[in-house]
Amino acid sequence: MDGGVLVKSLEEGKWKKAGMREDFIISFVDKVAIDNVADLNRVLEYKSGGILVEGVYRNGEKGVYGIEW
């Protein structure tokens, strides 16, 4: 897989509450491809309500999370 943003550490908050764990690679936010941290920040800057985060863990497990925003 190319691109994406690796979640190295996760503190208590809405991302963890949604079920996300460390070592998750964020690939898409609301179906928009995420290649790097700049992409992630740009997409999140204008979101409100909720977001859909898709990606994969380093072990190959896929993940989809709905997060209150």
Secondary structure, DSSP 8 states (H G I E B T S, - for coil): ----EEE----SSHHHHTT--TTEEEEEETTEE--SHHHHHHHHHT--SEEEEEEEETTS-EEEEEEE-
